[in-house]
Amino acid sequence: MIKRTVVLFVSFVVICLFLFIPISNHQTEELVTITVTDKDRIVTGSGDQIDSKYLIYTDGEVFENSDDITFGKMNSHDFQSRLKVDSTYTVKVVGMRIENISMTRNIIEIIK
């Protein structure tokens, strides 16, 4: 009985997290103007387990450029090639910046 209760509780927490994160991201949408100072691709893992993400450096904040199915963004490679160093853009970002856990906001749209 206790084992089943623990499994149900853990399942509930996981489901809530998967629902909360996309909902909270929609509530944090913001338009910001950035000047790109540098950009990078971070690759982790090896073999078949390679994962990568793009980072955009500005004078005030570091942003992530990753695919986000909740916003229909599945072209982070194209975004990365369009963003040029020393250029200024207005972009739509979502998420929260939490430095202690290296959490960055995600660029989901280049406005201009």
C-alpha positions in Angstrom: 0.0 0.0 0.0 2.8 2.4 0.9 4.7 1.6 -2.3 1.6 2.4 -4.4 1.0 5.7 -2.5 4.6 6.8 -3.1 4.3 5.9 -6.8 1.1 7.8 -7.1 2.6 10.8 -5.3 5.7 10.9 -7.5 3.6 10.5 -10.6 1.4 13.4 -9.5 4.5 15.6 -8.9 6.0 14.8 -12.3 2.7 15.5 -14.1 2.3 18.8 -12.2 5.9 19.8 -13.2 5.2 19.1 -16.9 2.0 21.1 -16.7 3.5 24.0 -14.6 6.6 24.7 -16.6 4.9 25.4 -20.0 2.1 27.4 -18.3 4.7 29.5 -16.2 6.7 30.1 -19.4 3.7 31.6 -21.1 3.2 33.9 -18.2 6.8 35.2 -18.4 6.8 36.3 -22.1 8.6 39.6 -22.5 9.9 41.6 -25.4 13.5 42.8 -24.9 16.1 44.6 -27.0 19.5 42.9 -27.0 22.8 43.5 -28.6 24.6 40.2 -29.3 28.2 40.3 -28.0 28.9 36.6 -28.6 27.2 33.3 -29.2 28.2 29.7 -28.6 27.1 26.1 -28.9 27.5 23.9 -25.8 27.8 20.2 -26.6 27.5 17.6 -23.8 27.6 13.8 -23.9 29.2 11.4 -26.3 28.3 8.8 -28.9 24.6 8.5 -29.4 23.9 10.6 -26.3 25.1 13.9 -27.6 23.0 16.9 -26.6 23.6 20.6 -27.5 22.2 24.0 -26.8 22.8 27.4 -28.1 23.8 30.4 -25.9 23.4 34.1 -26.9 25.6 36.5 -24.9 24.6 40.1 -24.4 26.0 42.9 -22.3 23.3 42.4 -19.7 22.3 38.7 -19.8 23.0 35.3 -21.3 20.0 33.8 -23.2 19.4 30.3 -24.4 18.2 29.5 -27.9 16.5 26.1 -27.8 13.5 24.5 -29.4 10.3 24.9 -27.4 7.4 22.8 -28.5 4.9 24.8 -26.3 5.6 27.8 -28.5 5.9 25.9 -31.8 9.6 26.8 -32.0 11.5 24.0 -33.7 14.1 26.0 -35.6 16.8 27.0 -33.0 19.5 26.2 -35.6 18.0 28.9 -38.0 17.7 31.4 -35.1 21.4 30.9 -34.3 22.5 31.6 -37.8 20.3 34.7 -38.1 21.7 36.3 -34.9 24.9 38.2 -35.7 27.5 39.4 -33.2 27.5 43.2 -32.7 23.9 43.5 -34.0 20.8 44.6 -32.1 17.5 42.8 -32.1 14.1 42.9 -30.4 13.3 39.4 -29.3 10.6 37.6 -27.4 11.9 35.7 -24.4 10.3 33.3 -22.0 11.3 31.7 -18.7 13.3 33.0 -15.7 16.9 33.8 -15.1 18.2 32.0 -12.0 21.9 32.3 -11.8 22.5 29.8 -9.0 21.3 26.9 -11.2 22.5 28.4 -14.5 18.9 28.8 -15.7 18.5 31.2 -18.6 15.6 32.7 -20.5 14.9 31.3 -23.9 14.6 33.4 -27.1 11.5 32.1 -28.9 11.1 34.8 -31.6 13.1 37.4 -33.3 10.8 40.4 -33.8 13.3 42.6 -35.7 
